[in-house]
Amino acid sequence: MASSALKLPTARASAEAQEALRALAGLRSRKTTRGLKIRPEGDDPEVAFTVPREAFELFLEILGQMANGNAVTIVPVHAELTTQQAAELLNVSRPFLVGLLDDGKIPFRLVGTHRRVKAADLIAYKATDDEERKAAVAALSEEAQKLGLGY
């Protein structure tokens, strides 16, 4: 994962991503494997190839994010991240992340005096945290219903 800031897609790139997503989205539901002809932007020739379904689904997700104007980065699950990179991935401050590490909520290892966090451990923590948040919201909603607060 690069430490530089993510680059947001331009309005033109977002529009192109949206158009490509519309054209390819219908292929998602098909069970058969078919090759696609792809031509990168520019004067490059078309290339026909077959990709694994998982790669195709990921490609559609990337196009969807770009169409919405979001920057996208790909991090292998076995990658080890710095605390700054890990904090950016979780969208929290670095000191908050360090607190999570020190509290033992996310595993890490030391490289000299520097902490390294596996992307897979961050993903697992985020999934658990998301489930806990959903459970808390459900409990609050249920309580509001019991109290007749109109939520």
N, C-alpha and C positions, 0 to 999 in steps of 0.2 A: 504494500500500500504506500503510495507516494505521500510524502509529508507536505507537498504543496497543496494549495487550495484547489478544491474541485472546480472544474470549468463548467459553468451552466451552458446548455445548448442555446444557440442563437434562435431567433424567431423563425428563420428559414429552416434550420435543422429540426426544430420542433414540428413545423408544418410538414416537412418531408417524412419525419418519423410517424406522424399521425396518418399520413397517406399510406405509408408502407404497412402500418398496423392494420388499417382497414382492409387492405388488399390481402394480407396474410392471415387475418383472424379467422376466416372461414376454414382455413386448412387445419386449425386446431382440433376440430371435432372429427376429422377424417381418421379412420383407422388404418388406412393403407399408407405405406411409405412411398412418397413420390419425390423425385428430385426437383429442385428449384433452380431457376436461372436467375442469377444475381449479377447485377452490374454495379460496382461501387461508383460513387460520384466521380465525375470526370470522364475522360475518354477511354477508360479501361474497357476491354471487351467483356461480354457476358461470360459467366462461368456457371456450368451446371454441376451440381453435386448433391449428395444426400447427407443429412446430418442426423445424429441421434435425436429422438423425440425430446429428451431432456434439454438438449442444446437449443432446439427450436423453441421450446417453452420459455427458456431463459432469454432468448433473442426477442420474443414477443414482449416479455416483461421489460426489457431494456428499452424497446421502442415505446412502450406505454409510458414509462417514466420520462423519456426524452420528449414525448408528445405533450406531457404536462409541464415541461420546462424544468424538470429536475435533473441535476447532475447524477451520474451513475458511476460507481466504482465496483470492481469485482475483487473480492478477497478470498483466496483459497482457505478452506477451513483449517488446514494445518499450519497456516502462516502464524508467525509470532509477531505481535504488534508491540510498539512502545506504549507507554501509558497515555501519551497524547493521542496517538492513533486510536487506541481503544476507547478513550473518552469521546473522541469525535464520532466513532461508530455508534456508541450508545447515546450520543447527543447529550452528554453531561460534561461538567467541568473536570479537568484533570485532578484537582484536589478531591472532588467527590469520588472519582474512580479509585484513587489511591486509598481512600477510606474503605471502599468496598473490598479492595484487595487485602488491606490490613485486618479487616474484620473477618476474613476468610470466606467471603461470599462468592468470590471468583478466584479460582486457582491461578497462580502465576509462578514464575521462576526468576531467580536473580541471575543476571549476567554481570558479574562484578557487583556494582552497586545499583545497577539498573534493573527494573522490573520488566519482564516480558510476559505477555498474555496471549494465549492461543485464541485465535478467532473462534474456534469451535466452542471454547469455554464461554466466550462472550455471547455467542448465539444461544447457548443453553441457559445462561443467566437471564438473557432478555426474554426468552420464552417463558421461563418460570415467573419472572417479574410481571410479564403481561398477563399471565393466568391469575396471579394474585390480585392484580389491579381489577381484572374483570370480575373476580369473585367479590371484591370489596364494593364495586359499583352495584352488583346485583343485590348484595346485602343491604346497601343503603337505599336502593330503589324499593326493595321489599319493605323495609322499615317505614319509608315515606308512604307507601300504600296503606300500611296498617294504621298510620297516624292520620291518614286522609289529607295529606299535604298536596295532592293533585299532581304528583310527578309520575 
